[in-house]
């Protein structure tokens, strides 16, 4: 499991409501080898973004996305 966070510099006078305040990415993955030819894996990822103001057409200054992926790999 790993968490990554990037903060934008707020010391500028050219700030727009659509400028990002921070991005956050948290993800984890697990894989299991069933035998020498088959591998199963799952991954979860959560993305979060915060803006300095409320962007046009939005009701909040934060947004997030949850992503879940499942895969089965067959090795020849």
N, C-alpha and C positions, 0 to 999 in steps of 0.2 A: 504494500500500500504506500502510496506516495502523494504528497500534497505540494502543490506549487502555487505561489501567489506572487503577482507582479503589481507593484504600486506605481502609478504615474506621478510625476513630479507636479506638485501643486503650487510651486513658486513662480508661476507665470501669470501675466496679466491678460493673455489671450486665451481665456477659458470659455468654452462653449458648453451648453447643457448636454450635448452629445459626447463630450470628451469622457473617456473612461477613467474612473477613479481607481478601480482595481479589477483584476481578473483572478479567478481562483479555479484550479483544476485538481480534482481529487479522483484517483482511479486505483483500481486493484484488479488483478487477474489471477486465475488459478487454472492449471492444466493437469491432466491426468492421462498417462499412457496406459491404455487398456491392454495392449500387447505391443509387439514390435512394429506393427503396421497401422494401428489406430490410436489417435490422440483426440481427446475431448478437451475443450477449453471454454471458460466463461470469463467475461470482463464487464466491469461496471465503471462508469465514468460520470462524474457530476461537474458541470461547468457553471460557474457563477460570475456575473459581471455586474458591477455597480458604476453608474454614471454620476457625474458631478451635479447634474440637474435632471429634470424629467424631459427626455427626448420628445420631439413632436409626434403626436399620434400614440403616445404611451400614457399609462396611468400611474406608473411607478418608475423609480430610478434604478431598480434592480431587475435582473432577469436570470433565469437558470434553465438548464437542460439536463435531463437524466438520460443516460445512454446505457443500454444493456445489450451485450453481444454474446452469442453462443456459436461455437464452431466445432465441427468434426473434421479431422484431417486423416486422410488415408495415404500412407506411404507405399509406393510401388517397389 
